[in-house]
């Protein structure tokens, strides 16, 4: 089960990176539609550019919740589980920042900052599990050599 947990943590990390890329795509898609002075874009044009980012964001949130559940099942320990709880909270906050950021740009400005916190925390989770597995592998090799 620990291997499933580890693999899923890497999937979540890739999803977070993709989600940040999808935001960039949406921004440049919208900017590309403003090629003339005084031109504007419609809500539909904006949604066409950010639709993938918006929809995929909910999947990232669900993937984070699944990671928390897998961590519980795999018995990763309280400290690691606490990081997963924080990740789930940051993912939930990310959705709230997106919802309210459209009406209040100061709130919306926190959305990309929170995204990088999510990226950092997810990277930390994956790296910690990789280090644990690397340490467990060297312990097994030392035991086998004796």
ABEGO torsion letter per residue (X at the ends): XAAAAAAAAAAAAAAAAAAAAAAAAAAAAAAAABABBGBBBBAAAAAAAAAAAAAAAAAAAAAAAAAAAAAAAAGAEAAAAAAAAAAAAAAAAAAAAAAAAAABAAAAAAAAAAAAAAAAAAAAAAAAAAAAAAAAAAAAAAAAAX
